[in-house]
Amino acid sequence: MADGYHGGLGVLLDGRRLSPVQRRIAHYLSEHLDEAIFLSSVELAERSGVSQPSVTRFAMVLGFAGYPELRQALRPLVLGGSALAPQESLLRNAIDSEIRNLSLVRERLTALPLKELGEQLAATEPLPVLGLRVSCGLATTFAYYARRIHPDVRLLTHGGSELVEGLHAARRAGAEWMVAVVLPRYPAEAVQALEYAEKLGLRVAAITDKPDFPAEVVLDGPVGDRLVFDSHAAPLALAMALVEAMADAAPLRTQARLEEYERMTDEAGTFLPGDPA
């Protein structure tokens, strides 16, 4: 978590996963440390756009008894006369972090079972795809493209009894695998759904950020945590690589379905015509 923050503050943050509210405080401190060391907890809360108790909790997460102790620890970074490195923009830092995340995935590509998993998923009908809360977006993207090459993809983005019924119906219809997107923060209901899926006999492939996630096959890519909310470039790349592997596993079916889709969208006028130039 330390990358992109003021050097000394970065040391305090190293290895800690902050909540979105705590990230707002950290970002403000990093960009305004010279004035923040003179602010009260109430003033820092107002300028960071959070509550005063959030400032106190932030200090405690960093191992201090309260905000005054944190402020005292930060003051030497400014008053001690140490030279401050020029601060890059917050967005640049976030993008740099995502580039590193993607590089990690690239280095591990040969170790990932993409080809084998693609073959398994291409052969199972139907194919349920799970994504709850923040994971809904990536699950929806995966399902959208997978439907272009697979005859029966069933997207599950709602919890409760609807989710249970969807899993049960998919298994009864012949599903052998489920793709689950589970990204932080991890919904308890998603983990419960995976446990239920396994009880039904479904094998689970998870797209997540944790290499030790409890699933038969795990495709893990780190999430970006430099902004108030996480960004998911690396998990998205893994999801698209998995779609590609599914397409390669059944090339004739893929070609036929893509050609059929193009004819259908042309006839329906689904998309705007391309630039004639």
C-alpha positions in Angstrom: 0.0 0.0 0.0 3.0 2.3 0.4 3.8 3.0 -3.2 3.1 6.6 -4.3 2.9 8.1 -0.8 5.3 10.4 1.0 8.4 8.4 1.9 8.0 8.3 5.7 4.2 8.0 5.5 4.7 5.2 3.0 6.8 3.2 5.6 3.9 3.5 8.0 1.4 2.3 5.4 3.5 -0.5 4.0 1.7 -3.9 4.0 -1.6 -2.4 5.4 -4.8 -2.7 3.5 -6.8 0.4 4.1 -10.6 0.9 3.7 -11.8 3.5 1.2 -12.3 6.0 4.0 -8.8 5.5 5.4 -7.4 5.9 1.9 -8.9 9.3 1.7 -7.1 10.3 4.8 -3.8 8.8 3.6 -4.1 10.6 0.3 -4.7 13.9 2.0 -1.7 13.5 4.3 0.5 12.5 1.5 -0.4 15.6 -0.6 -0.6 18.1 2.3 1.8 16.7 5.0 3.4 20.1 5.6 0.2 21.6 6.8 -1.5 18.4 8.1 1.0 18.0 10.9 -0.5 21.1 12.5 -4.2 20.1 12.1 -6.4 18.7 14.8 -8.2 15.5 14.2 -11.4 17.4 13.5 -9.7 19.7 11.0 -8.0 16.8 9.3 -11.4 15.0 9.0 -13.0 18.0 7.5 -10.3 18.5 4.9 -10.2 14.8 4.1 -13.9 14.6 3.8 -14.4 12.0 6.5 -15.6 11.8 10.1 -13.4 12.6 13.1 -13.8 9.0 14.5 -12.4 7.8 11.1 -9.3 9.8 11.7 -8.8 8.2 15.1 -9.4 4.7 13.7 -6.9 5.4 10.9 -4.2 6.3 13.5 -5.0 3.1 15.4 -4.7 1.0 12.2 -1.2 2.4 11.9 -0.4 1.3 15.4 -0.8 4.5 17.4 -3.0 5.1 20.4 -4.7 8.0 18.7 -4.3 10.8 16.2 -2.0 13.0 18.4 0.6 10.3 18.5 0.4 9.8 14.7 0.8 13.6 14.2 3.8 13.6 16.5 5.4 10.8 14.5 4.8 12.7 11.2 6.1 16.0 12.3 9.8 15.1 11.9 9.2 14.4 8.3 8.6 18.1 7.7 10.2 19.9 10.6 13.3 17.8 10.6 14.2 19.5 7.3 14.4 16.3 5.3 14.1 16.8 1.5 10.7 15.7 0.1 10.6 13.9 -3.2 8.3 15.6 -5.8 4.9 14.1 -5.6 3.4 12.5 -8.7 -0.3 12.9 -9.2 -2.5 10.4 -7.5 -3.9 9.2 -10.8 -0.4 8.6 -12.1 0.5 6.6 -9.0 -2.7 4.5 -9.4 -1.9 3.8 -13.1 1.7 2.9 -12.3 0.4 0.4 -9.7 -1.9 -1.2 -12.2 1.0 -1.5 -14.7 2.9 -3.4 -12.0 -0.1 -5.6 -11.3 -0.4 -6.4 -15.0 3.3 -7.2 -15.2 2.9 -9.7 -12.4 0.1 -11.4 -14.3 2.2 -11.5 -17.5 5.1 -13.1 -15.7 2.9 -15.8 -14.3 0.9 -16.6 -17.5 2.8 -19.8 -18.3 2.0 -21.2 -14.8 -1.8 -20.5 -15.1 -4.0 -23.4 -16.3 -5.8 -21.2 -18.8 -5.8 -23.8 -21.7 -7.0 -26.7 -19.6 -9.6 -24.6 -17.8 -10.8 -23.1 -21.1 -11.4 -26.6 -22.4 -13.4 -27.6 -19.3 -15.6 -24.5 -19.4 -16.2 -24.7 -23.1 -17.5 -28.3 -22.7 -19.9 -27.6 -19.8 -23.5 -26.6 -20.4 -24.8 -24.5 -18.9 -22.0 -22.4 -17.5 -23.1 -20.4 -14.4 -21.1 -17.2 -13.7 -21.2 -15.7 -10.2 -20.4 -12.1 -9.2 -21.9 -10.3 -6.2 -21.6 -6.6 -5.2 -18.4 -5.1 -6.6 -17.6 -8.3 -8.4 -20.8 -8.0 -10.4 -19.2 -5.7 -13.0 -16.4 -8.0 -14.0 -18.6 -11.1 -13.9 -21.0 -9.3 -16.2 -18.2 -8.4 -18.6 -17.0 -12.0 -18.6 -20.5 -13.4 -19.2 -21.2 -10.9 -22.0 -18.3 -12.1 -24.0 -18.5 -15.7 -23.1 -22.1 -15.8 -24.4 -20.7 -14.9 -27.9 -18.9 -18.3 -28.0 -20.8 -20.5 -25.5 -24.4 -21.6 -26.0 -25.6 -21.3 -22.4 -24.0 -18.8 -19.9 -26.0 -18.0 -16.9 -25.1 -14.8 -15.0 -25.8 -14.8 -11.2 -25.5 -11.4 -9.6 -28.2 -11.4 -6.9 -27.9 -13.2 -3.6 -30.5 -14.9 -1.4 -32.9 -17.5 -2.6 -32.5 -16.3 -6.2 -28.9 -17.3 -6.1 -29.6 -20.7 -4.6 -32.3 -21.4 -7.1 -30.0 -20.3 -10.0 -27.2 -22.7 -8.9 -29.6 -25.5 -8.4 -31.2 -25.0 -11.8 -27.8 -24.9 -13.5 -26.6 -28.1 -11.9 -29.9 -29.8 -12.7 -29.5 -28.7 -16.3 -26.1 -30.4 -16.5 -23.6 -27.8 -15.3 -20.3 -29.2 -14.1 -18.3 -26.0 -13.6 -19.0 -22.5 -12.2 -16.9 -19.4 -12.7 -16.9 -17.1 -9.6 -15.6 -13.6 -9.6 -14.7 -12.7 -5.9 -12.9 -9.4 -5.4 -12.4 -7.3 -2.2 -14.3 -6.6 -0.2 -15.3 -10.2 -0.1 -19.1 -10.7 0.4 -19.8 -13.4 2.9 -22.7 -14.5 0.7 -20.3 -15.2 -2.2 -18.3 -17.6 0.0 -21.5 -19.3 1.1 -22.5 -19.6 -2.5 -19.3 -21.4 -3.4 -19.8 -23.8 -0.5 -23.3 -24.5 -1.7 -22.1 -25.0 -5.3 -19.5 -27.5 -4.1 -22.3 -29.4 -2.2 -24.2 -29.6 -5.5 -21.2 -31.1 -7.2 -20.1 -28.1 -9.1 -16.4 -27.5 -9.7 -15.4 -23.9 -9.1 -13.0 -21.7 -11.0 -12.4 -18.4 -9.2 -11.1 -15.1 -10.6 -9.9 -13.2 -7.6 -6.9 -11.5 -6.1 -6.0 -14.2 -3.5 -3.8 -17.1 -4.7 -5.0 -19.2 -1.7 -8.7 -18.6 -2.4 -10.8 -21.8 -1.7 -11.6 -23.0 -5.2 -10.5 -25.9 -7.4 -8.9 -23.5 -9.9 -7.7 -20.0 -9.0 -6.8 -17.3 -11.5 -5.5 -14.5 -9.2 -4.4 -11.0 -10.1 -3.8 -8.2 -7.7 -6.2 -5.3 -7.5 -5.2 -1.6 -7.6 -5.7 0.0 -4.2 -4.2 3.5 -4.7 -7.6 5.3 -5.3 -10.5 5.5 -2.9 -12.0 2.4 -4.5 -10.2 -0.6 -6.0 -9.5 -0.9 -9.7 -9.4 -4.3 -11.4 -7.2 -4.2 -14.5 -5.3 -7.4 -13.7 -8.4 -9.5 -12.9 -10.1 -8.2 -16.0 -7.1 -9.2 -18.1 -7.4 -12.7 -16.6 -11.1 -12.9 -17.4 -10.5 -11.9 -21.0 -7.7 -14.4 -21.3 -10.1 -17.1 -20.0 -12.7 -16.2 -22.7 -9.9 -16.5 -25.3 -9.0 -19.9 -24.0 -12.7 -21.0 -24.2 -12.8 -19.8 -27.8 -9.7 -21.7 -28.7 -11.0 -24.8 -27.1 -13.9 -25.0 -29.6 -12.8 -23.2 -32.7 -15.5 -24.4 -35.1 -18.3 -23.6 -32.7 -16.7 -20.2 -31.9 -16.5 -19.3 -35.6 -20.1 -20.4 -36.2 -21.4 -18.5 -33.3 -19.5 -15.3 -34.0 -20.6 -15.3 -37.6 -24.2 -15.9 -36.6 -23.9 -13.0 -34.1 -22.6 -10.6 -36.7 -25.5 -11.5 -39.1 -28.0 -11.0 -36.3 -26.6 -7.6 -35.3 -26.3 -6.4 -38.9 -30.0 -7.3 -39.6 -31.2 -5.7 -36.3 -29.0 -2.6 -36.7 -27.7 -3.2 -33.2 -24.6 -1.1 -33.7 -23.8 2.2 -35.4 -22.2 1.8 -38.8 -18.4 2.1 -38.9 -16.6 5.2 -40.1 -16.7 4.9 -44.0 -13.1 6.3 -44.1 
